[in-house]
Amino acid sequence: MTVKLTTVGLKGMDGYRVSVEVKVMHGPESVVIVGLPDASVKESKERVAAALRSCRYEVPDQKVIVNLSPAEQKKNGPMFDLAVAIGLLGAMGAIKEEIKEDTGFIGALSLDGNVQPVEGMLPAVLASRKIGLKKLYLPYNPNLPAIDFENIELIYVTSLQDVLDHLAGQSIFSFVSSKKESSFQEAASPVSFEQIVGHSYPKRAMEIAAAGGHHFFMIGPPGCGKSMLAESFTSILPALSSEERLEVISLHHLSGVPLSTQHSRPLRAPHHSASSVSIIGGGQYPKPGEISLAHHGVLFLDEMAEFSKKTVDMLRQPIETGTVTISRANATVNYPSQFTLIGAMNPCPCGYLGSEKYYCTCSPKQISAYQNRLSGPIRQIGYLLRHSAS
Protein backbone atom coordinates (compact mmCIF):
# COMPACT_ATOMS: atom_id res chain seq x y z
CA MET A 1 0.00 0.00 0.00
CA THR A 2 1.31 3.44 -0.96
CA VAL A 3 0.25 6.52 0.99
CA LYS A 4 0.64 10.00 -0.52
CA LEU A 5 0.74 13.21 1.53
CA THR A 6 1.49 16.82 0.77
CA THR A 7 4.02 19.11 2.36
CA VAL A 8 5.95 22.21 1.33
CA GLY A 9 9.56 22.66 0.25
CA LEU A 10 11.39 25.98 0.22
CA LYS A 11 13.75 27.41 -2.33
CA GLY A 12 14.66 30.74 -0.81
CA MET A 13 11.40 32.61 -0.26
CA ASP A 14 9.65 30.57 -2.94
CA GLY A 15 7.79 27.44 -1.91
CA TYR A 16 6.74 24.44 -3.96
CA ARG A 17 4.54 21.39 -3.43
CA VAL A 18 6.30 18.26 -2.20
CA SER A 19 4.52 14.92 -2.42
CA VAL A 20 5.58 12.46 0.30
CA GLU A 21 5.02 8.87 -0.85
CA VAL A 22 5.48 6.07 1.69
CA LYS A 23 5.37 2.38 0.84
CA VAL A 24 5.90 -0.63 3.11
CA MET A 25 7.03 -3.73 1.23
CA HIS A 26 8.59 -7.12 1.86
CA GLY A 27 12.33 -7.05 2.29
CA PRO A 28 15.07 -6.57 4.87
CA GLU A 29 14.18 -4.16 7.66
CA SER A 30 15.24 -0.68 6.55
CA VAL A 31 13.98 2.86 5.94
CA VAL A 32 15.18 4.49 2.73
CA ILE A 33 14.49 8.13 1.83
CA VAL A 34 14.90 9.11 -1.82
CA GLY A 35 14.33 12.35 -3.72
CA LEU A 36 17.64 14.25 -3.27
CA PRO A 37 17.48 14.56 0.54
CA ASP A 38 20.30 16.27 2.42
CA ALA A 39 21.76 14.98 5.71
CA SER A 40 19.06 16.59 7.88
CA VAL A 41 16.32 14.94 5.79
CA LYS A 42 18.04 11.54 5.86
CA GLU A 43 18.27 11.76 9.65
CA SER A 44 14.51 12.18 9.86
CA LYS A 45 14.04 8.39 9.76
CA GLU A 46 15.68 8.15 13.22
CA ARG A 47 13.57 11.01 14.62
CA VAL A 48 10.40 9.52 13.14
CA ALA A 49 11.15 6.05 14.51
CA ALA A 50 11.73 7.42 18.04
CA ALA A 51 8.62 9.61 17.85
CA LEU A 52 6.46 6.67 16.76
CA ARG A 53 7.72 4.54 19.64
CA SER A 54 6.88 7.38 22.04
CA CYS A 55 3.31 7.22 20.68
CA ARG A 56 3.29 3.42 21.14
CA TYR A 57 3.71 2.57 17.49
CA GLU A 58 6.49 0.40 16.11
CA VAL A 59 8.22 0.81 12.78
CA PRO A 60 7.43 -2.34 10.76
CA ASP A 61 10.25 -4.86 10.39
CA GLN A 62 9.99 -4.57 6.63
CA LYS A 63 11.45 -2.36 3.95
CA VAL A 64 10.06 1.19 4.01
CA ILE A 65 10.64 3.51 1.07
CA VAL A 66 9.94 7.24 1.38
CA ASN A 67 9.93 9.22 -1.85
CA LEU A 68 10.01 13.02 -1.80
CA SER A 69 8.71 14.25 -5.14
CA PRO A 70 9.67 16.12 -7.32
CA ALA A 71 12.84 14.10 -7.26
CA GLU A 72 14.94 16.70 -9.12
CA GLN A 73 14.56 19.32 -6.35
CA LYS A 74 17.02 19.12 -3.47
CA LYS A 75 15.31 18.81 -0.08
CA ASN A 76 16.84 20.22 3.07
CA GLY A 77 15.80 20.80 6.66
CA PRO A 78 13.64 18.84 9.13
CA MET A 79 10.38 20.34 7.82
CA PHE A 80 9.28 17.00 6.32
CA ASP A 81 9.39 14.99 9.59
CA LEU A 82 5.69 15.28 10.37
CA ALA A 83 4.58 14.37 6.85
CA VAL A 84 6.88 11.32 6.80
CA ALA A 85 5.56 10.13 10.17
CA ILE A 86 1.89 10.51 9.14
CA GLY A 87 2.61 8.78 5.83
CA LEU A 88 4.32 5.87 7.58
CA LEU A 89 1.41 5.47 10.00
CA GLY A 90 -0.96 5.50 7.04
CA ALA A 91 1.07 2.84 5.24
CA MET A 92 1.03 0.71 8.41
CA GLY A 93 -2.76 0.96 8.59
CA ALA A 94 -2.77 2.94 11.84
CA ILE A 95 -4.70 5.80 10.19
CA LYS A 96 -8.00 4.76 8.69
CA GLU A 97 -9.19 8.22 7.63
CA GLU A 98 -8.59 9.47 4.11
CA ILE A 99 -6.17 12.39 3.88
CA LYS A 100 -6.93 14.72 0.98
CA GLU A 101 -4.31 16.15 -1.34
CA ASP A 102 -5.11 19.70 -0.25
CA THR A 103 -4.08 18.88 3.34
CA GLY A 104 -0.46 19.65 4.22
CA PHE A 105 1.89 18.81 7.11
CA ILE A 106 5.01 20.72 8.18
CA GLY A 107 7.10 20.47 11.33
CA ALA A 108 10.06 18.73 12.91
CA LEU A 109 9.69 15.85 15.36
CA SER A 110 11.50 15.48 18.64
CA LEU A 111 12.30 12.06 20.07
CA ASP A 112 9.39 12.20 22.53
CA GLY A 113 6.84 12.79 19.76
CA ASN A 114 6.46 16.55 20.10
CA VAL A 115 6.21 18.68 16.96
CA GLN A 116 8.77 21.50 16.91
CA PRO A 117 8.84 24.76 14.90
CA VAL A 118 11.36 24.86 12.07
CA GLU A 119 13.37 27.53 10.34
CA GLY A 120 11.41 29.11 7.51
CA MET A 121 7.99 28.06 8.79
CA LEU A 122 6.30 31.37 7.96
CA PRO A 123 7.47 31.32 4.30
CA ALA A 124 6.20 27.74 4.14
CA VAL A 125 2.77 28.86 5.39
CA LEU A 126 2.66 31.62 2.77
CA ALA A 127 3.71 29.12 0.11
CA SER A 128 1.00 26.69 1.24
CA ARG A 129 -1.62 29.28 0.45
CA LYS A 130 -0.13 29.90 -2.99
CA ILE A 131 -0.02 26.23 -4.00
CA GLY A 132 -3.68 25.75 -3.10
CA LEU A 133 -3.68 23.89 0.22
CA LYS A 134 -6.92 24.17 2.19
CA LYS A 135 -5.73 22.73 5.49
CA LEU A 136 -2.28 22.81 7.09
CA TYR A 137 -1.02 21.08 10.25
CA LEU A 138 1.91 22.91 11.82
CA PRO A 139 3.53 23.48 15.23
CA TYR A 140 2.62 26.58 17.19
CA ASN A 141 5.35 29.21 17.39
CA PRO A 142 4.69 32.15 19.76
CA ASN A 143 7.37 34.20 18.01
CA LEU A 144 5.36 34.32 14.79
CA PRO A 145 2.58 36.86 14.22
CA ALA A 146 -1.04 35.83 14.31
CA ILE A 147 -1.95 34.55 10.83
CA ASP A 148 -5.53 34.36 9.66
CA PHE A 149 -6.06 33.49 6.00
CA GLU A 150 -9.55 33.02 4.62
CA ASN A 151 -8.66 30.32 2.08
CA ILE A 152 -6.56 28.04 4.29
CA GLU A 153 -7.22 26.50 7.72
CA LEU A 154 -4.21 26.44 10.04
CA ILE A 155 -4.30 23.68 12.65
CA TYR A 156 -1.69 24.15 15.38
CA VAL A 157 -0.45 21.00 17.10
CA THR A 158 2.07 20.25 19.83
CA SER A 159 2.61 16.53 19.31
CA LEU A 160 2.19 13.74 16.81
CA GLN A 161 -0.69 12.41 18.93
CA ASP A 162 -2.53 15.73 18.45
CA VAL A 163 -2.41 15.22 14.68
CA LEU A 164 -3.72 11.65 14.98
CA ASP A 165 -6.53 12.77 17.29
CA HIS A 166 -7.60 15.56 14.95
CA LEU A 167 -7.53 13.29 11.91
CA ALA A 168 -9.77 10.88 13.86
CA GLY A 169 -12.30 13.67 14.41
CA GLN A 170 -11.40 14.67 17.96
CA SER A 171 -11.00 18.30 18.98
CA ILE A 172 -7.63 19.56 20.16
CA PHE A 173 -6.53 22.58 22.12
CA SER A 174 -6.72 25.77 20.05
CA PHE A 175 -3.85 28.21 20.28
CA VAL A 176 -4.66 31.91 20.39
CA SER A 177 -1.95 34.54 20.15
CA SER A 178 -1.76 36.63 23.31
CA LYS A 179 -0.03 39.44 21.49
CA LYS A 180 -2.23 42.40 20.72
CA GLU A 181 -1.86 43.55 17.17
CA SER A 182 -1.36 47.28 16.89
CA SER A 183 -1.77 49.53 13.90
CA PHE A 184 0.72 51.99 15.33
CA GLN A 185 4.35 51.97 14.39
CA GLU A 186 6.70 50.82 17.12
CA ALA A 187 9.92 52.72 17.65
CA ALA A 188 12.72 50.95 15.81
CA SER A 189 15.32 53.34 17.18
CA PRO A 190 15.62 55.51 20.30
CA VAL A 191 16.29 58.43 17.94
CA SER A 192 13.12 60.12 16.70
CA PHE A 193 13.04 62.51 13.77
CA GLU A 194 11.01 65.01 15.80
CA GLN A 195 13.61 65.10 18.57
CA ILE A 196 16.40 66.36 16.30
CA VAL A 197 16.93 70.11 16.69
CA GLY A 198 18.31 72.10 13.77
CA HIS A 199 19.74 70.38 10.68
CA SER A 200 16.92 71.86 8.62
CA TYR A 201 18.59 71.21 5.25
CA PRO A 202 19.27 67.47 5.68
CA LYS A 203 15.92 66.97 7.43
CA ARG A 204 14.14 68.52 4.45
CA ALA A 205 16.06 66.22 2.09
CA MET A 206 15.16 63.21 4.24
CA GLU A 207 11.47 64.12 4.07
CA ILE A 208 11.69 64.29 0.27
CA ALA A 209 13.53 60.93 0.18
CA ALA A 210 10.93 59.31 2.44
CA ALA A 211 8.03 60.66 0.38
CA GLY A 212 9.50 59.65 -2.98
CA GLY A 213 11.39 56.49 -2.04
CA HIS A 214 14.78 58.00 -2.94
CA HIS A 215 18.24 57.00 -1.77
CA PHE A 216 20.58 59.63 -0.36
CA PHE A 217 24.14 60.10 0.84
CA MET A 218 25.54 62.45 3.49
CA ILE A 219 29.05 63.87 3.41
CA GLY A 220 30.31 65.78 6.40
CA PRO A 221 32.99 65.87 9.13
CA PRO A 222 32.87 63.56 12.15
CA GLY A 223 30.34 64.52 14.79
CA CYS A 224 28.03 66.57 12.58
CA GLY A 225 25.08 64.18 13.11
CA LYS A 226 25.08 61.92 10.04
CA SER A 227 24.49 58.68 11.96
CA MET A 228 21.85 60.27 14.18
CA LEU A 229 19.92 61.51 11.14
CA ALA A 230 20.12 58.12 9.43
CA GLU A 231 18.91 56.26 12.51
CA SER A 232 15.89 58.56 12.77
CA PHE A 233 14.83 58.00 9.16
CA THR A 234 12.59 55.01 9.89
CA SER A 235 10.52 57.09 12.31
CA ILE A 236 9.08 59.13 9.41
CA LEU A 237 8.26 56.10 7.28
CA PRO A 238 4.77 54.57 7.35
CA ALA A 239 4.16 51.39 9.31
CA LEU A 240 4.42 48.10 7.48
CA SER A 241 1.29 46.72 5.86
CA SER A 242 0.19 43.17 6.70
CA GLU A 243 1.75 41.66 3.55
CA GLU A 244 4.98 43.65 3.98
CA ARG A 245 5.23 42.61 7.63
CA LEU A 246 4.90 38.93 6.74
CA GLU A 247 7.63 39.27 4.08
CA VAL A 248 10.00 40.99 6.52
CA ILE A 249 9.41 38.42 9.27
CA SER A 250 9.84 35.57 6.75
CA LEU A 251 13.23 36.87 5.63
CA HIS A 252 14.45 37.21 9.21
CA HIS A 253 13.28 33.69 10.06
CA LEU A 254 15.08 32.27 7.03
CA SER A 255 18.31 33.97 8.07
CA GLY A 256 17.96 33.17 11.77
CA VAL A 257 18.33 36.85 12.71
CA PRO A 258 15.90 38.09 15.39
CA LEU A 259 13.60 40.96 14.47
CA SER A 260 13.44 43.75 17.05
CA THR A 261 9.95 44.91 16.05
CA GLN A 262 7.26 43.50 13.79
CA HIS A 263 5.60 46.77 12.81
CA SER A 264 8.37 49.29 12.10
CA ARG A 265 10.43 49.10 8.96
CA PRO A 266 13.79 47.39 9.52
CA LEU A 267 17.02 49.36 9.81
CA ARG A 268 20.20 47.44 8.98
CA ALA A 269 23.58 49.05 9.59
CA PRO A 270 26.41 46.58 8.80
CA HIS A 271 29.99 47.43 9.73
CA HIS A 272 32.30 48.49 6.91
CA SER A 273 34.39 45.35 7.46
CA ALA A 274 31.41 43.14 6.47
CA SER A 275 32.05 40.76 3.58
CA SER A 276 30.18 40.87 0.30
CA VAL A 277 28.49 37.56 1.15
CA SER A 278 27.06 38.97 4.37
CA ILE A 279 25.80 42.05 2.53
CA ILE A 280 24.37 40.37 -0.57
CA GLY A 281 23.60 36.93 0.90
CA GLY A 282 24.97 33.47 0.20
CA GLY A 283 26.42 30.40 1.83
CA GLN A 284 26.31 26.72 0.94
CA TYR A 285 22.52 26.91 1.15
CA PRO A 286 22.02 30.59 0.26
CA LYS A 287 20.51 32.68 3.03
CA PRO A 288 19.37 36.33 2.94
CA GLY A 289 22.00 39.02 3.33
CA GLU A 290 21.78 42.51 4.76
CA ILE A 291 20.09 43.92 1.65
CA SER A 292 17.28 41.38 2.00
CA LEU A 293 17.00 41.87 5.77
CA ALA A 294 16.53 45.58 4.95
CA HIS A 295 13.62 44.73 2.60
CA HIS A 296 10.87 47.39 2.95
CA GLY A 297 13.24 49.30 5.21
CA VAL A 298 16.59 51.06 5.32
CA LEU A 299 20.15 49.92 4.65
CA PHE A 300 22.55 52.36 6.33
CA LEU A 301 26.20 52.21 5.27
CA ASP A 302 28.16 54.34 7.71
CA GLU A 303 31.70 55.22 6.62
CA MET A 304 30.64 54.15 3.14
CA ALA A 305 34.03 54.91 1.60
CA GLU A 306 35.60 52.29 3.90
CA PHE A 307 33.55 49.47 2.34
CA SER A 308 35.32 47.64 -0.45
CA LYS A 309 34.49 49.08 -3.86
CA LYS A 310 33.47 45.63 -5.10
CA THR A 311 30.94 45.21 -2.28
CA VAL A 312 29.36 48.62 -2.84
CA ASP A 313 29.13 48.11 -6.61
CA MET A 314 27.35 44.80 -6.01
CA LEU A 315 24.40 46.84 -4.69
CA ARG A 316 23.69 48.34 -8.11
CA GLN A 317 21.66 45.50 -9.60
CA PRO A 318 19.55 44.78 -6.45
CA ILE A 319 18.74 48.49 -6.20
CA GLU A 320 17.59 48.58 -9.82
CA THR A 321 15.56 45.35 -9.83
CA GLY A 322 14.41 45.08 -6.21
CA THR A 323 15.57 41.44 -6.04
CA VAL A 324 18.87 39.63 -5.68
CA THR A 325 19.70 36.29 -7.31
CA ILE A 326 22.23 34.09 -5.50
CA SER A 327 23.65 31.17 -7.45
CA ARG A 328 25.51 28.36 -5.75
CA ALA A 329 26.28 24.75 -6.64
CA ASN A 330 23.49 23.52 -4.37
CA ALA A 331 20.79 26.01 -5.37
CA THR A 332 19.89 29.25 -7.10
CA VAL A 333 17.48 31.39 -5.09
CA ASN A 334 15.89 34.82 -5.36
CA TYR A 335 15.35 37.12 -2.41
CA PRO A 336 13.52 40.48 -2.41
CA SER A 337 15.65 43.56 -1.71
CA GLN A 338 13.56 46.72 -1.95
CA PHE A 339 15.23 49.13 0.44
CA THR A 340 16.26 52.74 0.88
CA LEU A 341 20.02 53.14 0.80
CA ILE A 342 21.52 55.75 3.13
CA GLY A 343 25.25 56.37 2.90
CA ALA A 344 27.44 58.47 5.17
CA MET A 345 31.09 59.33 4.68
CA ASN A 346 33.70 61.93 5.53
CA PRO A 347 34.72 64.45 2.85
CA CYS A 348 38.40 63.45 3.08
CA PRO A 349 40.68 60.99 4.91
CA CYS A 350 41.13 63.26 7.93
CA GLY A 351 37.45 64.17 7.85
CA TYR A 352 37.65 67.94 8.22
CA LEU A 353 37.50 69.27 4.68
CA GLY A 354 35.19 72.29 4.72
CA SER A 355 34.95 72.36 8.51
CA GLU A 356 34.85 75.78 10.17
CA LYS A 357 36.46 74.52 13.39
CA TYR A 358 39.24 72.20 12.25
CA TYR A 359 42.00 72.40 9.67
CA CYS A 360 42.16 69.79 6.90
CA THR A 361 45.62 68.25 6.44
CA CYS A 362 44.84 66.22 3.29
CA SER A 363 46.36 66.96 -0.12
CA PRO A 364 44.11 67.40 -3.19
CA LYS A 365 45.30 64.03 -4.49
CA GLN A 366 44.35 62.30 -1.26
CA ILE A 367 40.94 63.98 -1.25
CA SER A 368 40.25 62.97 -4.85
CA ALA A 369 41.37 59.37 -4.26
CA TYR A 370 39.22 59.11 -1.14
CA GLN A 371 36.06 60.43 -2.78
CA ASN A 372 36.58 58.25 -5.87
CA ARG A 373 36.20 55.13 -3.76
CA LEU A 374 32.52 55.38 -4.68
CA SER A 375 31.88 54.72 -8.35
CA GLY A 376 29.89 57.12 -10.51
CA PRO A 377 26.77 54.90 -10.80
CA ILE A 378 26.57 54.58 -7.02
CA ARG A 379 26.84 58.35 -6.64
CA GLN A 380 24.03 58.89 -9.14
CA ILE A 381 21.40 56.73 -7.44
CA GLY A 382 20.60 59.21 -4.68
CA TYR A 383 20.74 62.73 -3.38
CA LEU A 384 24.14 63.93 -2.22
CA LEU A 385 24.09 66.11 0.91
CA ARG A 386 27.11 68.02 2.07
CA HIS A 387 26.57 68.56 5.75
CA SER A 388 28.83 70.84 7.78
CA ALA A 389 29.36 70.67 11.49
CA SER A 390 27.46 73.30 13.44
Residue pairs with C-beta under 8 A, 6 or more apart in sequence:
1 23
1 24
1 91
1 93
2 21
2 22
2 23
2 91
3 21
3 22
3 23
3 87
3 88
3 90
3 91
3 99
4 19
4 20
4 21
4 87
4 101
5 19
5 20
5 22
5 83
5 86
5 87
5 90
5 99
5 103
5 104
5 105
6 17
6 18
6 19
6 20
6 83
6 101
6 102
6 103
6 104
6 105
6 133
7 18
7 20
7 79
7 80
7 82
7 83
7 104
7 105
7 106
8 15
8 16
8 17
8 18
8 79
8 104
8 106
8 124
8 127
8 128
8 131
8 133
9 15
9 16
9 17
9 18
9 68
9 73
9 75
9 79
9 80
10 77
10 79
10 120
10 123
10 124
10 127
10 254
11 73
11 331
11 333
12 254
12 286
12 326
12 331
12 333
12 334
12 335
13 123
13 247
13 250
13 251
13 254
13 333
13 334
13 335
13 336
14 127
14 333
14 334
15 123
15 124
15 126
15 127
15 128
15 130
15 131
16 70
16 73
16 127
16 131
17 131
18 68
18 69
18 70
18 73
18 75
18 80
18 83
19 67
19 68
19 69
19 70
20 66
20 67
20 68
20 80
20 83
20 84
20 87
21 66
21 67
21 69
21 87
22 64
22 65
22 66
22 67
22 84
22 87
22 88
22 90
22 91
23 64
23 65
23 67
23 91
24 60
24 62
24 63
24 64
24 88
24 91
24 92
25 62
25 63
25 64
25 65
26 62
26 63
27 62
27 63
28 63
29 60
29 61
29 62
29 63
30 63
30 64
31 45
31 48
31 49
31 59
31 64
31 66
32 63
32 64
32 65
32 66
33 41
33 42
33 44
33 45
33 66
33 68
33 84
34 65
34 66
34 67
34 68
34 71
35 66
35 67
35 68
35 69
35 70
35 71
35 73
35 75
36 68
36 71
36 72
36 73
36 74
36 75
37 68
37 75
37 76
38 74
38 75
38 76
38 77
40 76
40 77
40 78
41 68
41 75
41 76
41 77
41 78
41 80
43 78
44 78
44 80
44 81
44 84
44 109
45 66
45 84
47 78
47 81
47 108
47 109
47 110
47 111
48 59
48 81
48 84
48 85
48 88
48 109
49 59
50 109
50 111
50 112
51 81
51 85
51 109
51 110
51 111
51 112
51 113
51 160
52 58
52 59
52 85
52 88
52 89
52 113
52 160
53 59
54 111
54 112
54 113
54 160
55 113
55 159
55 160
55 161
55 164
57 89
57 92
57 94
59 88
60 92
64 88
64 91
66 84
66 87
66 88
68 75
68 80
74 330
74 331
76 285
77 118
77 119
77 120
78 108
78 109
78 116
78 118
79 106
79 107
79 108
79 118
79 120
79 121
79 124
80 106
81 107
81 108
81 109
82 105
82 106
82 107
82 108
82 109
82 115
82 137
82 160
82 163
83 104
83 105
83 106
85 109
85 160
86 95
86 99
86 105
86 163
86 167
89 95
89 164
90 99
94 164
95 164
95 167
97 167
97 168
97 169
99 167
100 134
100 135
102 132
102 133
102 134
102 135
103 133
103 134
103 135
103 136
103 137
104 128
104 133
104 135
104 136
104 137
105 136
105 137
105 138
105 163
106 118
106 121
106 124
106 125
106 128
106 136
106 137
106 138
107 115
107 116
107 117
107 118
107 121
107 137
107 138
107 139
107 157
108 115
108 116
108 117
108 118
108 139
109 115
109 116
109 160
110 116
113 159
113 160
113 161
114 158
114 159
114 160
115 138
115 139
115 157
115 158
115 159
115 160
115 162
115 163
116 139
117 139
117 140
117 141
117 143
117 144
118 124
118 139
119 253
119 254
119 256
120 250
120 253
120 254
121 138
121 139
121 141
121 144
121 253
122 144
122 147
122 246
122 249
122 250
122 253
123 250
123 253
123 254
124 138
125 136
125 138
125 147
125 154
126 246
126 250
128 136
128 152
129 149
129 151
129 152
133 152
134 151
134 152
134 153
135 152
135 153
135 155
136 152
136 153
136 154
136 155
137 155
137 157
137 163
137 166
138 154
138 155
138 156
138 157
139 156
139 157
139 158
140 156
140 157
140 158
140 175
142 177
142 178
144 249
144 253
145 177
145 179
145 181
145 245
145 246
145 249
145 262
146 177
146 179
146 181
147 154
147 246
155 166
155 172
156 174
156 175
157 163
157 166
157 172
158 173
162 172
162 173
165 172
166 172
182 263
183 239
184 239
184 263
185 235
185 237
185 238
185 239
185 263
185 264
186 261
186 262
186 263
186 264
187 235
187 261
187 264
188 234
188 235
188 260
188 261
188 264
188 265
188 266
188 267
189 231
189 232
189 234
189 235
189 267
191 228
191 231
191 232
191 235
192 232
192 235
193 203
193 206
193 232
193 233
193 235
193 236
194 235
195 232
196 203
196 225
196 228
196 229
196 232
198 390
199 225
199 229
199 387
199 390
201 385
201 387
202 218
202 225
202 229
202 385
202 387
203 229
205 216
205 383
205 385
206 216
206 229
206 233
206 236
207 236
208 214
208 383
209 215
209 216
209 233
209 340
209 382
209 383
210 233
210 236
210 237
210 340
213 340
214 340
214 382
214 383
215 319
215 340
215 341
215 342
215 343
215 381
215 382
215 383
216 342
216 343
216 382
216 383
216 384
216 385
217 304
217 342
217 343
217 344
217 345
217 379
217 382
217 383
217 384
217 385
218 226
218 229
218 230
218 342
218 343
218 344
218 345
218 385
218 387
219 344
219 345
219 346
219 347
219 384
219 385
219 386
219 387
220 226
220 344
220 346
220 347
220 385
220 386
220 387
220 388
220 389
221 346
221 347
221 351
221 352
221 353
221 354
221 355
221 358
221 388
221 389
222 346
222 351
222 352
223 389
224 387
224 388
224 389
224 390
225 387
226 302
226 344
226 387
227 300
227 302
227 344
230 269
230 298
230 300
230 302
230 342
230 344
231 267
231 269
231 300
233 267
233 298
233 300
233 340
233 342
234 264
234 265
234 266
234 267
234 297
234 298
237 265
237 297
237 298
239 263
239 264
239 265
240 248
240 262
240 263
240 264
240 265
240 296
244 296
245 262
245 263
247 295
247 296
247 336
248 259
248 262
248 265
248 266
248 295
248 296
248 297
249 259
249 262
251 288
251 292
251 293
251 295
251 335
251 336
252 258
252 259
252 266
252 293
254 287
254 288
255 287
255 288
255 292
255 293
256 287
257 293
259 266
265 296
265 297
265 298
266 293
266 294
266 295
266 296
266 297
266 298
267 294
267 297
267 298
267 300
268 290
268 293
268 294
268 297
268 298
268 299
268 300
269 299
269 300
269 301
269 302
270 278
270 279
270 290
270 301
272 301
272 302
272 303
272 304
272 306
272 307
274 290
274 307
274 311
275 311
276 308
276 310
276 311
276 314
277 283
277 289
278 289
278 290
279 289
279 290
279 291
279 311
279 314
279 315
280 289
280 290
280 291
280 311
280 314
280 318
280 324
280 326
281 287
281 288
281 289
281 291
281 292
281 324
281 326
281 335
282 289
282 326
282 328
283 328
284 328
284 330
285 328
285 330
285 331
286 326
286 328
286 331
286 332
286 333
288 335
289 324
289 335
290 299
291 299
291 315
291 318
291 324
291 337
291 339
292 324
292 335
292 336
292 337
294 337
294 339
295 335
295 336
295 337
295 338
295 339
296 338
296 339
297 339
297 340
298 339
298 340
298 341
298 342
299 339
299 340
299 341
299 342
300 342
300 343
300 344
301 307
301 312
301 341
301 342
301 343
301 344
302 344
303 344
303 345
303 346
304 312
304 343
304 344
304 345
304 374
305 345
305 346
305 370
305 371
305 373
305 374
306 345
309 373
309 374
309 375
312 374
312 375
312 378
313 375
313 377
313 378
315 341
315 378
316 377
316 378
316 381
317 324
318 324
318 337
319 337
319 341
319 381
322 336
322 337
322 338
323 334
323 335
323 336
323 337
324 334
324 335
324 337
325 332
325 333
325 334
326 332
326 333
326 334
326 335
341 381
341 382
343 374
343 382
345 374
346 353
346 370
347 353
347 354
347 367
347 371
347 386
348 360
348 362
348 366
348 367
348 370
348 371
349 362
349 366
349 367
349 370
350 360
350 361
350 362
352 358
352 359
352 360
352 361
353 360
353 362
353 367
354 360
354 386
354 388
355 388
355 389
356 388
356 389
357 389
362 370
